[in-house]
Structures are given as C-alpha cells and as structure tokens.
Amino acid sequence: MRHSGSMRHSGLMRCAAAAITIGVVAGCSQPQPGDLPREADQSAERTSGVGAGGAGANLNTDEEFVRDVASKHRAQVELSRIALTKTAHPAIRSFAQTMIDEHSAAGEKLKSIVSGQPIQWPAQLDDRQKKIADELAGKQDGEFDDSYVEAMVDGHQNLAAKLESRLDVQSLADWKTAAAARTHSEALPDPKTALSDVRVRPNKGGNDLTVEINQWAADTYAATQKHLDTARRLGNETEKRSTD
C-alpha cells in the first residue's frame, strides 16, 4: 500500500518537475475581449509549462466562485491542522502552520468582502475533501508526509487555476514570465518582495462586488503560487528520504 502511494507521489513529482515551478493546471476558457493574441498565448504556455489556465474567463458567477475558493481555502487549513498532529518533519510542520495562518487570513478577507451578500459560506469540508482528510488521519510517518504534500500540491494547483479565472490575462503572463526568469532551479522568491515590480492585475468589469472579488483573487494569487512551489519542493524531499 505504501509502495503504490509512493509511486503515485513519484509520478506526480516527475510531472511537476517537467513544468516550470510556477505552472498551474490549465483551465478551459472561452475567448474574451482583451484576451492575448495567439502568439502571446503561446509564449505564456512556454513560460508556465501548462498555459494560462482560465485567466480572464470569469465563467462562474460571484456566488459560485466565492463558495468554491472558500471551500478550497478551508481544505488547506483543515488538512494542515491534521499535519500538525501527525508529522514529525520540521519543514512540513512549518509549512502546515503557514498554510493555517495564511489561508485562514485570506478566507477571512474574502468573507468580509462578501459580508451582507446572499452567498452561503461553506461551513464544512465537502465530501471529497472530507474523504481526503479521513484518509490522511489514518496514515503515519513517511506515508502521511507523502500523502499530505501530494494533497497540498493538488489543492494549490486547483486553487491557482480557479483564481486565474478572475485575473487579467496579460498581467498574468507577465508575472509568470518574470517568476520563471528569477527561479530556474531555485525556489520561487517571496512574491511580496522579489516580484513586487510585476503585479498580477484583476480582470476588469462587473459590478462593485465583482471588482472587489477580482482584486482579492489578484492579491491572493502570488502567495498561492509560492505555496505550490514550496509543496512541490517538500514533495521532492520526502521522495528522496523514502528512497535513501
């Protein structure tokens, strides 16, 4: 059972390593006014390894988007709380605490933005997230570390792709290009400092609430990519330990 989990984990890490460290799961989007021309879109694909996701698409209503990303933030927090009780790995414990702190703060900020709106805030994990949490709770030691990090990679890929649906296409491509140029084989730099000259901008349009939600997505995106990068690197470390 451990062997199968490790193989899945190993396959995931090899795939992640094949893409630029800041790449995210590509989403399906429909052409929108202001989308990048094909040449620029191809450049963004070469930069990120998997394209620009759903950038600029805005296919979901505000309510659908808020419920979805709020649920994803909650999952990162809950799984990380489990990690604090299960892992003995100092780096993973530190990462888990960061996930609790930063995802909780981002979720609370979004909650304040939609306060007073008829949007149902998720009160618990959905069925899929609960299944992952239950499975993690039953694992120990290295098997737990492998599974937790894999869940963090998957979760942050999905969250980043969802956030991209609310971002300006050109600024996202510029950010990925800048990040790729500054990482190479190194860790993605702190998005609040080293990439401060390249800003991800929100997708324009919509009512006042949509504008605020889109700005929140832009503010949250770089940190989400940093989390993803860190989770991938932790995964490489746990894989190396399991083969030593």
QUIVENGI-V515238 format. One record per run of one state. SS is the DSSP state (H for helix, E for strand, C for the rest). FROM is the first residue (numbers start at 1). TO is the last residue. If there is no record, write none. Layout:
ss;from;to
SS;FROM;TO
SS;FROM;TO
This chain:
ss;from;to
C;1;1
H;2;18
C;19;37
H;38;48
C;49;61
H;62;86
C;87;89
H;90;113
C;114;126
H;127;137
C;138;140
H;141;164
C;165;166
E;167;167
C;168;168
H;169;183
C;184;201
E;202;202
C;203;207
H;208;243
C;244;244
